[in-house]
Amino acid sequence: MNVTFTVQRGSQSGKIVQDTSHRQLGRNDAYVKITHSGLCGTDEHYLCRGIVLGHEGIGLVEAVGPDVTSVKVGDRVGFGWVHKTCGRCEYCLTGLDSYCDNRAQFGTHDHDVGSFASHAVWDADALFKIPHGIDSADAAPLMCGGATVWTPYSLYGIRPSDRVGILGIGGLGHLAIQFGAKMGCKVVVFSSSESKREDAMRLGASEFHVLTADSSLEGIKPVKHMLLCGNAQPDYNRIIELTASAGKIYNLTVSFEPSPVPMLPLLVKGISIQGSAGAPRAEIRKMLDFAEQHGIKPAIMKWPLNTQGVEDAMKALREGKMRYRGVLVAE
C-alpha cells in the first residue's frame, strides 16, 4: 500500500515549508491520521536541518500492515521520540529500549515523517494506545515532555516522601511537579521568577524558592533528587549545594553547549549526575495510565496544524511566551 501525505519541514532559513512525503506501508507499519501534535523545544533545535518536524503525535489508525497485531484500524494512538527499536539488543531485552543500539529516532532517522503532518507511517510497536480518560490535546505533550520527566520517578529510585527538587517551571517542570506531588513526594520548586509561585503551588509544590545567580540559599533544606527542567545550562555549583549528600541530579536539559561541572563537590558529597532521555515503551504505558488515574494534564496553548500555525507556535516558544506546552490541532 502506497500512501502520500502532507508534512511541515524546517529549512536552512528557519522557515517552515509545506511538503509531501510518499511511503509504502511496511508489514509492521501503521498509517496514522494525525489529529494533534505537541511542540517541543527540540523541534527548535532541528528547525534548520530540513527535516519533517514534530515527535509528539496523537492520531487515529487508518491502515495497518499485514503483520500488525498491537493496534487496529480506528485505535487512537500516540508516538514520541523513538520511531523503532530492534527488540534484540541488551537494552531492549532488559526494558531500556529507549537506549536500543539500533533505534531509529527523531532528528537522525526517517526525515520524511513526523507529527507536524497530516499523517505518519510508524512502526506499530512504537505506538501507544491513549487511555479513554485523556483528551488528545492533553495526551500530545505527554509523549515526549511527560515521558522525559516520568523516567527519573520510575527508574531511578525516587520514593514517596522524598524531597524532590524541580529546577524550572516550563514545559517539563510543570509536568514534573504534578507527577511528584501525585506520587507523594515533597516537591520543592526553584524558579528564576517569583511570578510562577502561584502556578507551582497550584500544581502541587510543597515549597517554592526564587533562585537567581545571587539569591541566598540560607534556610533551604537540600533535596535528595534534583530534576533539571530548564532550557539553559544550570549553575552546577549552586545545584550541588542544594542537593543532599548521596543525592542525585537528573539532567533533562537539552543543550549542545558543554556544561562545566565542579568535580570536587560531587566527590565530597557523594552526589551523582544521571542523564535521562525519554522513556522506555513500558514506562510510557505506565505514565499514561498514571496520568489518567490522577488527572495529570499539561497546561497547553493551541494553534492550527498548518504552516502558519507551526510558525506562530514556534515563535511563541522562541520568545518565551509558551505557558507551558504548545499543541497543534488538525483543522
Contacts in CASP RR format, 6 or more apart in sequence:
PFRMAT RR
TARGET T0000
AUTHOR 0000-0000-0000
METHOD contacts of the structure
MODEL  1
MNVTFTVQRGSQSGKIVQDTSHRQLGRNDAYVKITHSGLCGTDEHYLCRG
IVLGHEGIGLVEAVGPDVTSVKVGDRVGFGWVHKTCGRCEYCLTGLDSYC
DNRAQFGTHDHDVGSFASHAVWDADALFKIPHGIDSADAAPLMCGGATVW
TPYSLYGIRPSDRVGILGIGGLGHLAIQFGAKMGCKVVVFSSSESKREDA
MRLGASEFHVLTADSSLEGIKPVKHMLLCGNAQPDYNRIIELTASAGKIY
NLTVSFEPSPVPMLPLLVKGISIQGSAGAPRAEIRKMLDFAEQHGIKPAI
MKWPLNTQGVEDAMKALREGKMRYRGVLVAE
1 24 0 8 1.000
1 25 0 8 1.000
1 31 0 8 1.000
1 63 0 8 1.000
1 65 0 8 1.000
2 22 0 8 1.000
2 23 0 8 1.000
2 24 0 8 1.000
2 25 0 8 1.000
3 22 0 8 1.000
3 23 0 8 1.000
3 24 0 8 1.000
3 25 0 8 1.000
3 31 0 8 1.000
3 63 0 8 1.000
3 119 0 8 1.000
3 121 0 8 1.000
4 20 0 8 1.000
4 21 0 8 1.000
4 22 0 8 1.000
5 20 0 8 1.000
5 21 0 8 1.000
5 23 0 8 1.000
5 117 0 8 1.000
5 118 0 8 1.000
5 119 0 8 1.000
5 120 0 8 1.000
6 18 0 8 1.000
6 19 0 8 1.000
6 20 0 8 1.000
6 21 0 8 1.000
6 117 0 8 1.000
6 118 0 8 1.000
6 119 0 8 1.000
7 18 0 8 1.000
7 19 0 8 1.000
7 20 0 8 1.000
7 21 0 8 1.000
7 52 0 8 1.000
7 112 0 8 1.000
7 113 0 8 1.000
7 114 0 8 1.000
7 116 0 8 1.000
7 117 0 8 1.000
7 118 0 8 1.000
8 16 0 8 1.000
8 17 0 8 1.000
8 18 0 8 1.000
8 19 0 8 1.000
8 52 0 8 1.000
8 53 0 8 1.000
8 116 0 8 1.000
8 117 0 8 1.000
8 306 0 8 1.000
8 307 0 8 1.000
8 310 0 8 1.000
9 16 0 8 1.000
9 17 0 8 1.000
9 18 0 8 1.000
9 19 0 8 1.000
9 50 0 8 1.000
9 51 0 8 1.000
9 52 0 8 1.000
9 53 0 8 1.000
10 16 0 8 1.000
10 17 0 8 1.000
10 46 0 8 1.000
10 47 0 8 1.000
10 48 0 8 1.000
10 49 0 8 1.000
10 50 0 8 1.000
10 51 0 8 1.000
10 52 0 8 1.000
10 53 0 8 1.000
11 17 0 8 1.000
11 48 0 8 1.000
11 50 0 8 1.000
12 48 0 8 1.000
12 50 0 8 1.000
13 48 0 8 1.000
14 47 0 8 1.000
14 48 0 8 1.000
15 311 0 8 1.000
16 53 0 8 1.000
16 116 0 8 1.000
16 307 0 8 1.000
16 310 0 8 1.000
16 311 0 8 1.000
16 314 0 8 1.000
17 50 0 8 1.000
17 307 0 8 1.000
18 306 0 8 1.000
18 307 0 8 1.000
19 52 0 8 1.000
21 52 0 8 1.000
21 112 0 8 1.000
21 113 0 8 1.000
21 117 0 8 1.000
22 112 0 8 1.000
23 29 0 8 1.000
23 112 0 8 1.000
23 113 0 8 1.000
23 121 0 8 1.000
25 31 0 8 1.000
25 63 0 8 1.000
25 64 0 8 1.000
25 65 0 8 1.000
25 121 0 8 1.000
26 65 0 8 1.000
26 121 0 8 1.000
27 65 0 8 1.000
27 66 0 8 1.000
27 67 0 8 1.000
27 68 0 8 1.000
28 65 0 8 1.000
28 67 0 8 1.000
28 68 0 8 1.000
28 123 0 8 1.000
28 124 0 8 1.000
28 125 0 8 1.000
29 64 0 8 1.000
29 65 0 8 1.000
29 68 0 8 1.000
29 121 0 8 1.000
29 122 0 8 1.000
29 123 0 8 1.000
29 124 0 8 1.000
30 61 0 8 1.000
30 63 0 8 1.000
30 64 0 8 1.000
30 65 0 8 1.000
30 68 0 8 1.000
30 71 0 8 1.000
30 77 0 8 1.000
30 121 0 8 1.000
30 122 0 8 1.000
30 123 0 8 1.000
30 124 0 8 1.000
30 127 0 8 1.000
31 61 0 8 1.000
31 62 0 8 1.000
31 63 0 8 1.000
31 64 0 8 1.000
31 119 0 8 1.000
31 120 0 8 1.000
31 121 0 8 1.000
32 59 0 8 1.000
32 60 0 8 1.000
32 61 0 8 1.000
32 62 0 8 1.000
32 77 0 8 1.000
32 78 0 8 1.000
32 79 0 8 1.000
32 119 0 8 1.000
32 120 0 8 1.000
32 121 0 8 1.000
32 122 0 8 1.000
32 127 0 8 1.000
33 59 0 8 1.000
33 60 0 8 1.000
33 62 0 8 1.000
33 118 0 8 1.000
33 119 0 8 1.000
33 330 0 8 1.000
34 57 0 8 1.000
34 58 0 8 1.000
34 59 0 8 1.000
34 115 0 8 1.000
34 117 0 8 1.000
34 118 0 8 1.000
34 119 0 8 1.000
34 120 0 8 1.000
34 305 0 8 1.000
34 330 0 8 1.000
35 58 0 8 1.000
35 59 0 8 1.000
35 60 0 8 1.000
35 136 0 8 1.000
35 329 0 8 1.000
35 330 0 8 1.000
36 57 0 8 1.000
36 58 0 8 1.000
36 59 0 8 1.000
36 136 0 8 1.000
36 137 0 8 1.000
36 139 0 8 1.000
36 140 0 8 1.000
36 305 0 8 1.000
36 327 0 8 1.000
36 328 0 8 1.000
36 329 0 8 1.000
36 330 0 8 1.000
37 54 0 8 1.000
37 56 0 8 1.000
37 57 0 8 1.000
37 58 0 8 1.000
37 115 0 8 1.000
37 116 0 8 1.000
37 117 0 8 1.000
37 140 0 8 1.000
37 305 0 8 1.000
37 327 0 8 1.000
37 328 0 8 1.000
38 54 0 8 1.000
38 56 0 8 1.000
38 57 0 8 1.000
38 115 0 8 1.000
38 140 0 8 1.000
38 141 0 8 1.000
38 143 0 8 1.000
38 144 0 8 1.000
38 325 0 8 1.000
38 326 0 8 1.000
38 327 0 8 1.000
38 328 0 8 1.000
39 54 0 8 1.000
39 56 0 8 1.000
39 310 0 8 1.000
39 313 0 8 1.000
39 314 0 8 1.000
39 317 0 8 1.000
39 322 0 8 1.000
39 325 0 8 1.000
39 326 0 8 1.000
39 327 0 8 1.000
39 328 0 8 1.000
40 54 0 8 1.000
40 55 0 8 1.000
40 56 0 8 1.000
40 141 0 8 1.000
40 144 0 8 1.000
40 145 0 8 1.000
41 231 0 8 1.000
41 254 0 8 1.000
41 317 0 8 1.000
42 55 0 8 1.000
42 106 0 8 1.000
42 144 0 8 1.000
42 254 0 8 1.000
43 53 0 8 1.000
43 54 0 8 1.000
43 55 0 8 1.000
43 116 0 8 1.000
43 314 0 8 1.000
44 314 0 8 1.000
44 317 0 8 1.000
44 318 0 8 1.000
45 254 0 8 1.000
45 256 0 8 1.000
46 53 0 8 1.000
46 106 0 8 1.000
46 107 0 8 1.000
47 53 0 8 1.000
47 314 0 8 1.000
49 107 0 8 1.000
49 111 0 8 1.000
50 111 0 8 1.000
51 107 0 8 1.000
51 111 0 8 1.000
52 111 0 8 1.000
52 112 0 8 1.000
52 113 0 8 1.000
52 114 0 8 1.000
52 116 0 8 1.000
52 117 0 8 1.000
53 114 0 8 1.000
53 115 0 8 1.000
53 116 0 8 1.000
53 310 0 8 1.000
54 106 0 8 1.000
54 114 0 8 1.000
54 115 0 8 1.000
54 116 0 8 1.000
55 79 0 8 1.000
55 80 0 8 1.000
55 81 0 8 1.000
55 106 0 8 1.000
55 114 0 8 1.000
55 115 0 8 1.000
55 143 0 8 1.000
55 144 0 8 1.000
56 80 0 8 1.000
56 115 0 8 1.000
56 140 0 8 1.000
56 141 0 8 1.000
56 142 0 8 1.000
56 143 0 8 1.000
56 144 0 8 1.000
56 145 0 8 1.000
57 78 0 8 1.000
57 79 0 8 1.000
57 80 0 8 1.000
57 114 0 8 1.000
57 115 0 8 1.000
57 120 0 8 1.000
57 140 0 8 1.000
57 143 0 8 1.000
58 76 0 8 1.000
58 77 0 8 1.000
58 78 0 8 1.000
58 130 0 8 1.000
58 136 0 8 1.000
58 137 0 8 1.000
58 139 0 8 1.000
58 140 0 8 1.000
58 143 0 8 1.000
59 76 0 8 1.000
59 77 0 8 1.000
59 78 0 8 1.000
59 136 0 8 1.000
60 74 0 8 1.000
60 75 0 8 1.000
60 76 0 8 1.000
60 77 0 8 1.000
61 71 0 8 1.000
61 72 0 8 1.000
61 73 0 8 1.000
61 74 0 8 1.000
61 75 0 8 1.000
61 77 0 8 1.000
61 127 0 8 1.000
62 73 0 8 1.000
62 74 0 8 1.000
62 119 0 8 1.000
63 73 0 8 1.000
64 71 0 8 1.000
64 72 0 8 1.000
64 73 0 8 1.000
64 124 0 8 1.000
65 124 0 8 1.000
68 124 0 8 1.000
69 124 0 8 1.000
70 124 0 8 1.000
70 125 0 8 1.000
70 127 0 8 1.000
71 77 0 8 1.000
71 124 0 8 1.000
71 127 0 8 1.000
71 129 0 8 1.000
75 129 0 8 1.000
76 129 0 8 1.000
76 130 0 8 1.000
76 136 0 8 1.000
77 127 0 8 1.000
77 128 0 8 1.000
77 129 0 8 1.000
77 130 0 8 1.000
78 127 0 8 1.000
78 128 0 8 1.000
78 129 0 8 1.000
78 130 0 8 1.000
78 139 0 8 1.000
78 140 0 8 1.000
78 143 0 8 1.000
79 115 0 8 1.000
79 120 0 8 1.000
79 122 0 8 1.000
79 126 0 8 1.000
79 127 0 8 1.000
79 128 0 8 1.000
79 143 0 8 1.000
80 106 0 8 1.000
80 115 0 8 1.000
80 126 0 8 1.000
80 143 0 8 1.000
80 144 0 8 1.000
80 147 0 8 1.000
81 98 0 8 1.000
81 105 0 8 1.000
81 106 0 8 1.000
81 144 0 8 1.000
81 147 0 8 1.000
81 277 0 8 1.000
81 278 0 8 1.000
82 97 0 8 1.000
82 98 0 8 1.000
82 100 0 8 1.000
82 103 0 8 1.000
82 104 0 8 1.000
82 105 0 8 1.000
82 106 0 8 1.000
82 126 0 8 1.000
82 278 0 8 1.000
82 281 0 8 1.000
83 103 0 8 1.000
83 104 0 8 1.000
83 105 0 8 1.000
83 106 0 8 1.000
83 109 0 8 1.000
83 110 0 8 1.000
83 113 0 8 1.000
83 122 0 8 1.000
83 123 0 8 1.000
83 126 0 8 1.000
84 103 0 8 1.000
84 104 0 8 1.000
84 109 0 8 1.000
84 123 0 8 1.000
84 125 0 8 1.000
84 126 0 8 1.000
85 92 0 8 1.000
85 97 0 8 1.000
85 98 0 8 1.000
85 100 0 8 1.000
85 102 0 8 1.000
85 103 0 8 1.000
85 104 0 8 1.000
85 125 0 8 1.000
85 126 0 8 1.000
85 281 0 8 1.000
86 92 0 8 1.000
86 100 0 8 1.000
86 101 0 8 1.000
86 102 0 8 1.000
86 103 0 8 1.000
87 93 0 8 1.000
87 97 0 8 1.000
87 100 0 8 1.000
89 100 0 8 1.000
89 101 0 8 1.000
89 102 0 8 1.000
90 101 0 8 1.000
91 97 0 8 1.000
91 98 0 8 1.000
91 99 0 8 1.000
91 100 0 8 1.000
91 101 0 8 1.000
92 100 0 8 1.000
95 280 0 8 1.000
95 282 0 8 1.000
96 280 0 8 1.000
97 103 0 8 1.000
97 280 0 8 1.000
97 281 0 8 1.000
98 277 0 8 1.000
98 278 0 8 1.000
98 279 0 8 1.000
98 280 0 8 1.000
98 281 0 8 1.000
99 277 0 8 1.000
104 110 0 8 1.000
104 123 0 8 1.000
106 114 0 8 1.000
113 120 0 8 1.000
113 121 0 8 1.000
113 122 0 8 1.000
114 120 0 8 1.000
115 140 0 8 1.000
116 305 0 8 1.000
116 310 0 8 1.000
116 328 0 8 1.000
118 330 0 8 1.000
125 281 0 8 1.000
126 281 0 8 1.000
128 143 0 8 1.000
128 281 0 8 1.000
128 284 0 8 1.000
128 285 0 8 1.000
128 288 0 8 1.000
130 136 0 8 1.000
130 139 0 8 1.000
130 288 0 8 1.000
131 288 0 8 1.000
131 289 0 8 1.000
131 291 0 8 1.000
131 292 0 8 1.000
132 292 0 8 1.000
133 292 0 8 1.000
134 142 0 8 1.000
134 288 0 8 1.000
134 291 0 8 1.000
134 292 0 8 1.000
135 297 0 8 1.000
137 300 0 8 1.000
137 302 0 8 1.000
137 327 0 8 1.000
137 329 0 8 1.000
138 297 0 8 1.000
138 298 0 8 1.000
138 300 0 8 1.000
139 288 0 8 1.000
140 325 0 8 1.000
140 327 0 8 1.000
141 171 0 8 1.000
141 175 0 8 1.000
141 298 0 8 1.000
141 300 0 8 1.000
141 325 0 8 1.000
141 326 0 8 1.000
141 327 0 8 1.000
142 175 0 8 1.000
142 287 0 8 1.000
142 288 0 8 1.000
142 291 0 8 1.000
142 298 0 8 1.000
143 284 0 8 1.000
144 278 0 8 1.000
145 171 0 8 1.000
145 172 0 8 1.000
145 175 0 8 1.000
145 325 0 8 1.000
146 172 0 8 1.000
146 175 0 8 1.000
146 179 0 8 1.000
146 287 0 8 1.000
146 291 0 8 1.000
146 298 0 8 1.000
147 278 0 8 1.000
147 279 0 8 1.000
147 283 0 8 1.000
147 284 0 8 1.000
147 287 0 8 1.000
148 172 0 8 1.000
148 252 0 8 1.000
148 276 0 8 1.000
148 277 0 8 1.000
148 278 0 8 1.000
148 279 0 8 1.000
149 172 0 8 1.000
149 173 0 8 1.000
149 175 0 8 1.000
149 176 0 8 1.000
149 179 0 8 1.000
149 227 0 8 1.000
149 229 0 8 1.000
149 252 0 8 1.000
150 179 0 8 1.000
150 279 0 8 1.000
150 283 0 8 1.000
150 284 0 8 1.000
150 286 0 8 1.000
150 287 0 8 1.000
150 290 0 8 1.000
151 276 0 8 1.000
151 278 0 8 1.000
151 279 0 8 1.000
151 283 0 8 1.000
152 158 0 8 1.000
152 225 0 8 1.000
152 227 0 8 1.000
152 250 0 8 1.000
152 252 0 8 1.000
152 274 0 8 1.000
152 276 0 8 1.000
153 179 0 8 1.000
153 180 0 8 1.000
153 183 0 8 1.000
153 185 0 8 1.000
154 279 0 8 1.000
154 283 0 8 1.000
154 286 0 8 1.000
154 287 0 8 1.000
155 276 0 8 1.000
155 283 0 8 1.000
156 225 0 8 1.000
156 248 0 8 1.000
156 250 0 8 1.000
156 274 0 8 1.000
156 276 0 8 1.000
158 164 0 8 1.000
158 180 0 8 1.000
158 183 0 8 1.000
158 185 0 8 1.000
158 225 0 8 1.000
159 185 0 8 1.000
160 183 0 8 1.000
160 184 0 8 1.000
160 185 0 8 1.000
161 184 0 8 1.000
161 185 0 8 1.000
161 186 0 8 1.000
162 185 0 8 1.000
162 186 0 8 1.000
162 224 0 8 1.000
162 225 0 8 1.000
163 185 0 8 1.000
163 186 0 8 1.000
163 188 0 8 1.000
163 221 0 8 1.000
163 222 0 8 1.000
163 223 0 8 1.000
163 224 0 8 1.000
163 225 0 8 1.000
163 244 0 8 1.000
164 180 0 8 1.000
164 185 0 8 1.000
164 186 0 8 1.000
164 187 0 8 1.000
164 188 0 8 1.000
164 223 0 8 1.000
164 224 0 8 1.000
164 225 0 8 1.000
164 226 0 8 1.000
164 227 0 8 1.000
165 187 0 8 1.000
165 188 0 8 1.000
165 189 0 8 1.000
165 190 0 8 1.000
165 223 0 8 1.000
165 225 0 8 1.000
165 226 0 8 1.000
165 227 0 8 1.000
165 242 0 8 1.000
166 173 0 8 1.000
166 176 0 8 1.000
166 177 0 8 1.000
166 187 0 8 1.000
166 188 0 8 1.000
166 189 0 8 1.000
166 190 0 8 1.000
166 205 0 8 1.000
166 227 0 8 1.000
166 229 0 8 1.000
167 190 0 8 1.000
167 191 0 8 1.000
167 211 0 8 1.000
167 226 0 8 1.000
167 227 0 8 1.000
167 228 0 8 1.000
167 229 0 8 1.000
167 230 0 8 1.000
167 234 0 8 1.000
167 239 0 8 1.000
168 189 0 8 1.000
168 190 0 8 1.000
168 191 0 8 1.000
168 192 0 8 1.000
168 229 0 8 1.000
168 230 0 8 1.000
169 177 0 8 1.000
169 189 0 8 1.000
169 191 0 8 1.000
169 196 0 8 1.000
169 199 0 8 1.000
169 200 0 8 1.000
169 229 0 8 1.000
169 324 0 8 1.000
170 229 0 8 1.000
170 230 0 8 1.000
170 231 0 8 1.000
170 322 0 8 1.000
170 324 0 8 1.000
171 229 0 8 1.000
171 298 0 8 1.000
171 322 0 8 1.000
171 324 0 8 1.000
171 325 0 8 1.000
172 229 0 8 1.000
172 230 0 8 1.000
172 252 0 8 1.000
173 227 0 8 1.000
173 229 0 8 1.000
173 230 0 8 1.000
173 324 0 8 1.000
174 199 0 8 1.000
174 203 0 8 1.000
174 298 0 8 1.000
174 299 0 8 1.000
174 324 0 8 1.000
175 296 0 8 1.000
175 298 0 8 1.000
176 227 0 8 1.000
176 229 0 8 1.000
177 187 0 8 1.000
177 189 0 8 1.000
177 200 0 8 1.000
177 203 0 8 1.000
177 204 0 8 1.000
177 205 0 8 1.000
178 203 0 8 1.000
178 204 0 8 1.000
178 294 0 8 1.000
178 296 0 8 1.000
178 297 0 8 1.000
179 290 0 8 1.000
179 296 0 8 1.000
180 187 0 8 1.000
181 187 0 8 1.000
181 203 0 8 1.000
181 204 0 8 1.000
181 205 0 8 1.000
181 206 0 8 1.000
182 290 0 8 1.000
182 294 0 8 1.000
182 296 0 8 1.000
186 206 0 8 1.000
186 207 0 8 1.000
187 204 0 8 1.000
187 205 0 8 1.000
187 206 0 8 1.000
187 207 0 8 1.000
188 205 0 8 1.000
188 206 0 8 1.000
188 207 0 8 1.000
188 208 0 8 1.000
188 209 0 8 1.000
188 220 0 8 1.000
188 223 0 8 1.000
189 196 0 8 1.000
189 200 0 8 1.000
189 205 0 8 1.000
189 207 0 8 1.000
189 208 0 8 1.000
189 209 0 8 1.000
190 209 0 8 1.000
190 210 0 8 1.000
190 211 0 8 1.000
190 242 0 8 1.000
191 197 0 8 1.000
191 200 0 8 1.000
191 208 0 8 1.000
191 209 0 8 1.000
191 210 0 8 1.000
191 211 0 8 1.000
192 210 0 8 1.000
192 211 0 8 1.000
192 212 0 8 1.000
193 210 0 8 1.000
194 210 0 8 1.000
196 208 0 8 1.000
197 208 0 8 1.000
199 299 0 8 1.000
200 208 0 8 1.000
201 208 0 8 1.000
209 215 0 8 1.000
209 220 0 8 1.000
211 238 0 8 1.000
213 235 0 8 1.000
217 238 0 8 1.000
217 241 0 8 1.000
217 242 0 8 1.000
220 242 0 8 1.000
222 241 0 8 1.000
222 242 0 8 1.000
222 243 0 8 1.000
222 244 0 8 1.000
222 245 0 8 1.000
223 242 0 8 1.000
223 243 0 8 1.000
223 244 0 8 1.000
224 243 0 8 1.000
224 244 0 8 1.000
224 247 0 8 1.000
224 248 0 8 1.000
225 247 0 8 1.000
225 248 0 8 1.000
225 250 0 8 1.000
226 239 0 8 1.000
226 242 0 8 1.000
226 243 0 8 1.000
226 247 0 8 1.000
226 248 0 8 1.000
226 249 0 8 1.000
226 250 0 8 1.000
227 250 0 8 1.000
227 252 0 8 1.000
228 234 0 8 1.000
228 239 0 8 1.000
228 249 0 8 1.000
228 250 0 8 1.000
228 251 0 8 1.000
228 252 0 8 1.000
228 253 0 8 1.000
229 252 0 8 1.000
229 253 0 8 1.000
230 252 0 8 1.000
230 253 0 8 1.000
231 253 0 8 1.000
231 254 0 8 1.000
232 253 0 8 1.000
232 255 0 8 1.000
233 253 0 8 1.000
233 255 0 8 1.000
233 257 0 8 1.000
233 259 0 8 1.000
234 253 0 8 1.000
234 259 0 8 1.000
236 249 0 8 1.000
236 259 0 8 1.000
236 260 0 8 1.000
236 261 0 8 1.000
236 262 0 8 1.000
237 262 0 8 1.000
237 265 0 8 1.000
239 249 0 8 1.000
240 249 0 8 1.000
240 262 0 8 1.000
240 265 0 8 1.000
240 266 0 8 1.000
240 269 0 8 1.000
240 271 0 8 1.000
241 265 0 8 1.000
243 249 0 8 1.000
243 269 0 8 1.000
243 271 0 8 1.000
244 269 0 8 1.000
245 269 0 8 1.000
245 270 0 8 1.000
245 271 0 8 1.000
246 269 0 8 1.000
246 270 0 8 1.000
246 271 0 8 1.000
247 269 0 8 1.000
247 270 0 8 1.000
247 271 0 8 1.000
247 272 0 8 1.000
248 271 0 8 1.000
248 272 0 8 1.000
248 273 0 8 1.000
248 274 0 8 1.000
249 271 0 8 1.000
249 272 0 8 1.000
249 273 0 8 1.000
249 274 0 8 1.000
250 273 0 8 1.000
250 274 0 8 1.000
250 275 0 8 1.000
250 276 0 8 1.000
251 259 0 8 1.000
251 273 0 8 1.000
251 274 0 8 1.000
251 275 0 8 1.000
251 276 0 8 1.000
252 275 0 8 1.000
252 276 0 8 1.000
261 273 0 8 1.000
265 271 0 8 1.000
266 272 0 8 1.000
266 273 0 8 1.000
279 287 0 8 1.000
290 296 0 8 1.000
291 297 0 8 1.000
298 324 0 8 1.000
298 325 0 8 1.000
299 323 0 8 1.000
299 324 0 8 1.000
299 325 0 8 1.000
300 324 0 8 1.000
300 325 0 8 1.000
300 326 0 8 1.000
300 327 0 8 1.000
301 313 0 8 1.000
301 316 0 8 1.000
301 322 0 8 1.000
301 323 0 8 1.000
301 325 0 8 1.000
301 326 0 8 1.000
301 327 0 8 1.000
302 326 0 8 1.000
302 327 0 8 1.000
302 328 0 8 1.000
302 329 0 8 1.000
303 309 0 8 1.000
303 310 0 8 1.000
303 312 0 8 1.000
303 313 0 8 1.000
303 326 0 8 1.000
303 327 0 8 1.000
303 328 0 8 1.000
303 329 0 8 1.000
304 328 0 8 1.000
304 329 0 8 1.000
304 330 0 8 1.000
304 331 0 8 1.000
305 328 0 8 1.000
305 329 0 8 1.000
305 330 0 8 1.000
305 331 0 8 1.000
306 331 0 8 1.000
309 328 0 8 1.000
310 328 0 8 1.000
313 322 0 8 1.000
313 326 0 8 1.000
313 328 0 8 1.000
316 322 0 8 1.000
316 326 0 8 1.000
317 326 0 8 1.000
END
